[in-house]
């Protein structure tokens, strides 16, 4: 009997999540873009050594992407369309990852290249 109630609960949870609002797919695309930028920073931070020119190159590559993404997110805010709970949670997780990557980067010094 207990297994049956667990199965029913699991099915209910799956149905509820399938019926939950998914949010704007364009917001998901913006979050995907943000995650790509964060991965670039995370990979950069993993380097043992880097030159100042490497850091400048990263900034030059990422700045246009960040600008475009910020403009897209501002459009979403202006439209008053709320992101879904999953999208909000993903954004917060990405913001924490970006913060951690930037904090790790701030502790590194460029090598003498």
C-alpha positions in Angstrom: 0.0 0.0 0.0 2.9 2.4 0.8 4.5 1.8 -2.6 1.2 2.6 -4.3 0.9 6.0 -2.5 4.6 6.7 -3.4 3.9 6.0 -7.1 0.7 8.1 -7.0 2.6 11.0 -5.4 5.4 10.7 -8.0 2.9 10.8 -10.8 1.1 13.8 -9.3 4.4 15.6 -9.0 5.3 14.9 -12.6 1.9 16.0 -13.8 2.0 19.2 -11.7 5.5 20.1 -13.1 4.4 19.4 -16.6 1.4 21.7 -16.2 3.4 24.4 -14.5 3.9 27.6 -16.5 7.1 27.3 -18.6 7.8 31.0 -19.0 8.9 32.8 -22.1 11.2 30.6 -24.3 13.1 33.8 -25.2 14.0 34.2 -21.6 15.4 30.7 -21.6 17.5 31.7 -24.7 18.8 34.7 -22.8 19.7 32.5 -19.8 21.4 30.1 -22.2 23.5 33.0 -23.5 24.3 34.1 -20.0 25.4 30.6 -19.1 27.8 30.5 -22.1 29.4 33.7 -20.9 29.7 32.3 -17.4 31.3 29.1 -18.7 33.9 31.3 -20.5 34.8 33.0 -17.3 34.8 29.7 -15.3 37.2 28.2 -17.9 39.4 31.3 -17.9 39.7 31.1 -14.1 40.8 27.5 -14.3 44.0 28.6 -16.2 47.1 28.3 -14.1 48.6 31.4 -15.7 47.3 34.0 -18.0 48.6 37.2 -19.6 47.0 40.6 -19.3 46.3 40.3 -23.0 44.3 37.1 -22.4 42.2 39.0 -19.9 41.6 41.9 -22.3 40.7 39.5 -25.1 38.1 37.8 -22.8 36.6 41.1 -21.9 36.4 42.2 -25.6 34.7 38.9 -26.6 32.2 38.9 -23.7 31.2 42.6 -23.5 29.1 42.6 -26.7 27.4 39.4 -25.6 26.7 40.8 -22.2 25.3 44.0 -23.7 23.0 42.1 -26.0 21.8 39.9 -23.2 21.2 42.8 -20.9 19.1 44.6 -23.5 17.1 41.4 -24.0 16.5 41.1 -20.2 15.5 44.8 -20.0 12.9 44.1 -22.8 11.5 41.3 -20.7 11.3 43.6 -17.6 9.6 46.3 -19.7 7.0 43.8 -21.0 5.9 43.0 -17.4 6.0 39.3 -18.4 7.1 37.3 -15.4 9.6 34.6 -15.8 8.6 31.2 -14.4 9.7 30.0 -11.0 12.2 27.7 -12.7 13.6 30.5 -14.8 14.0 32.7 -11.7 15.8 29.9 -9.9 18.0 29.3 -12.9 18.9 33.0 -13.1 19.8 33.1 -9.4 22.0 30.0 -9.8 23.7 31.5 -12.8 24.2 34.8 -10.9 25.9 32.9 -8.1 28.2 31.1 -10.5 29.1 34.4 -12.2 29.8 36.0 -8.8 32.0 33.0 -7.8 34.0 33.1 -11.1 34.6 36.9 -10.9 35.6 36.5 -7.2 38.1 33.7 -8.1 39.4 35.8 -11.0 40.0 38.8 -8.7 42.4 36.7 -6.6 44.6 35.9 -9.6 47.4 38.0 -11.0 48.5 38.0 -14.7 51.8 36.3 -15.4 54.7 38.3 -16.8 54.1 37.7 -20.5 
